[in-house]
Amino acid sequence: MFYGSIAYLLPVEQDVEGVCTSHESCIKRKNVLAEQFQVSRGTLRQAMLLLQEDGLISNHQGKGNIVLSNQNLESNWLEKVGNPIVDFCVQPIDRAVTSVGFQPPTRKHQEVLKLRPSSIVAVIDITYYSKEAPVGFAMVYMPHEILDEGRVDLENTDSVYEFYSQLLASNGIHSDTRLRIVHARERLADILHIPQGDPLLILEEELYTEYDRPVLSQKLYMGADLYEISLRRKNK
């Protein structure tokens, strides 16, 4: 019970010893937490070690314990659409690099995105980095008309990524999602800087508006040792 109480207390705005970065939330100094919970520092230290093992905090020399902000204990379950590459990485995502291309829809995309053969699909590749190391890669296929309706500047990759992120967080968005494990082929191995054949988690899905209009199809690739995906399951 003490461990759970500490876990839900972790995110705070500022530590006595320094202000946090945008990707990290500092933990109150140990003596403050020990006093608040009326436990010894030894007991608190054991709780911190458990949190480190679960990937919820990380210890950095000179900074102490910091919360890995992507781990939201209350809301970042897979039942939300969100962005799994950002939400479930055990390391903070520092940046995303986006590239955009265009192509006719494949037969699969004609079917799942309900497109005509003459339609145009934007191919959006996004590589996610933590501490300059690539940790995830997204291949997003979005009908050009969706971007056009959003008045997105297609020459500005930051604008494309911002629109994509806003779409993932939109009210009413729902998905058909499959999760499986694959082995990295040459292209993905090069992008993620891993050996060919290494295991990857792949999340494939189609996203729809609340009126069941398809807005994108995507494949999200995540290093198996860098992600912990929370599932909430319940029988009716």
Salt bridges, closest charged atoms under 4 A:
GLU24 OE1 - LYS63 NZ 3.58
GLU79 OE2 - ARG232 NH1 3.34
ASP125 OD2 - ARG187 NH2 2.98
GLU132 OE1 - ARG95 NH2 3.21
GLU145 OE2 - ARG213 NH2 3.16
GLU149 OE2 - ARG213 NH2 2.93
GLU204 OE2 - ARG180 NE 2.79
GLU206 OE1 - ARG178 NH1 2.90
ASP212 OD1 - HIS174 NE2 2.93
